[in-house]
């Protein structure tokens, strides 16, 4: 039987090893290739939104991944989710937003859902996705969104400790108010291991492991 091929499209090179490890563990019999262009996320941050021009480039990358032989394509950046959905409609192989399996799990887990992000350009699309997935599942939810302002900039300037402390504080604050917390960015997932047990009482879901778990069921 021919091996399946998964094409991953990233807006940060730092995510390549994260997904490489997850794929080795959960998708050992799947060929994986990566397309990386960090100018996509830089453009979204600079303009404060996902523009039509950047969306078109995302669609082009998805088309390139299909042309390269991908049986399934996943885009690992939540900020460009709307462009990913547009690309899916134009592609003959399945195309997945990295945060969709996470949103679906959150909707199944509880009705009070918290979303944390370090970028406003990610907080909006992820919150919107959770609301739409809840509506599709016919479930009433209460959504609380929290932005860790300055944390992303700290991480980009090399101060990972400051980033982690800010995210941890936000998680602690939210954990008393909700049934489940979503991390809107893959870069925040590493903070969870260092949290105290009290904060970890509430399920905290990160998109990379959840997305790869989902792919393991379909590939």
N, C-alpha and C positions, 0 to 999 in steps of 0.2 A: 504494500500500500504506500502511495506517495506521501511523503511527509508534508504536513501543513506548514504554511509560512505566515508569520505574523509581522506586519510592518508597524513600527512604533515611530511616531513623529513627536519630537520634543522641542521646547523653546529654551531649554537649558541643558548644557552638557553634563551638569552634575547629576541629572536624572538617569543617564545611561547606565552607570554601575548599579544604581538602585533597582532598576527594572531587569537588568542582566541577572542579578542574583535571584530575584523573584521568579523569573522565567526558568532559570536553571532548576529551581526547587519544584515549581508547579507545572512547568511545560517542557519537560526534558526532551520530548520527542518532536518539538516544534522548532522549525528554523525561524530565527528572529533577526531582523535587520533594523537599523536605526537611521532616521533622518533628523538632523539637528540644525536649527537656525534660531539663535537667540535674538536676532534683530526683530523677530515677530513680537516677543514680549516687551522688548525695549520700546518698540513703536506704540504698543498699547499703553504702556506706562507714561510715555512722553505725551501722548495725545489725551490720556485720561479715559479712553474708550476704544472699543474695537471698531476700526474704520472699514469702509467698503474695500479700500485698496489692500489692507492687511487681510481681510476676509478672502479676497480673491487669491492672495498668495497661499493661504491655508488650503483652499480648494485645489490649487495647483499641486501642492505637496501631496495631498491625498491622491490626486490623479497619478502623480509620479510613483507613489507607493504601490498603487494598483498595477501600473505598467511594469514595475519591477517584479511582479509575480506574487504580491501579497494575497492570501486567501481571506485575511481579516486585517483590518487597520484600526489602531487605537492612537488617539492624540492625547498626550499626557499633560496638557496644560488646560486648567479650568477657565482661564481668562478668555480663551478664544472658542469657548463652547458653542456659541451661536454659529460661528463659521463651520465648525465640525458638523453640526446638524445640517447646514446648507450643503456641505460636501457629500454627506451621506446620501442625500436625495439624487446626487449626480453620479454615484459610483455603483458599480454592479456587484461589489463585494461588501460585506457588512463593515460599517464604520462606527466606532464607539467613542463616546466622550469618557475620559478617565473617571469622571465623578458620578456617572450615572448609576453604576452598581452600588456605590456608597450611598447615594440619595435613596435608592430603592430599599436598601437595608435599614436606613434610618426611619423611613416611613413605616416599615414593618415592626420596628423596635419600640417606638413610642409616639405619642402625639405632641409632646413638648420637645421641639427639636432646636438645638443650638448650632449655629454655624460661626466658626472663627476663621479669620483671614488676616494676612499681613499686608494685603493690597486691596484697595477699594475696587479695582478692576476685576478682582476675583470674587469678592464678597457678593457683588450684585448677581453675576451669572450663576453662581452656585446656589444662592438663596432662591432665585427664580426657578432653577431646575428642580429644587426640592418641592417647591409649591406645585409645579406642573406634574411631578411624579406622584405627589399626594392626590392631586385632583384626578389623575388617571387611575389611581387605585381606589378612588371614591372615599378618601379618608380626610377628616377634618384635622388640621394640625395648627399648632401655635408656634411660630418661628421667631427665634431671638438671634439676631445677627450682631457680631462683635468684631470690630476692627482693631488690631494691635498696631496702632499708628507708630511708624518709625522702626518697627521690627525688621521689615524687609530691607530697609536701607542699612540697618546695622549688620545684617547678614552679608549683604553685598559688599560692605566696606571691610569685611573680615572679622567683625565682632560677633562671633556666633554665640558667645556666652550671654551677651545683652539680648540678642534675639530670643534665645531659649528662655531666659528669665521672664521676658515680656509675655511670651506665649503661655508659659506655665502659670503666670499670674492670671491671665485671662481664662484659662481652663479652670483654675481653682474657683474663680468668681462665678463662672457659668454653671459649674457642676451642681450647685445648690438650687438652680432654677429650672433645670431641664431633665428629660428622660434619657437623652442621647446627644452626643456632641460630634459634629462633623468638622474635620480639618480641611478647609477649602484648598489648601496648597500642599502638595506632596512634600515640600521642604520642611513642613512643620512636624512631620510624623516622628522624627527622632526625639522630640521633647517628651513624648509619652512615657518612655522607659524611666525617666528620672522623677516622675511625679510621685507624691505620697499616696498611700493606699486609699485615703479618704476621697481624694479627687478622682481616683480611678474606679470608684464605686459605680460611677456613671459610665456606660459604654462610650469609648472614644474611637471614632472610625476614621481611618486615613484612606485616601483613595487608591494608592498603588497596590497594597495587598488585596483589597477588596476587588479591584478591577481584574487582577490576575487570577484570583479565585473564580471569578465569573467566566473568564476566558477558558479556564481549565474545564469548565462544564460544557462549553460550546465547541472547543477545538478537540 
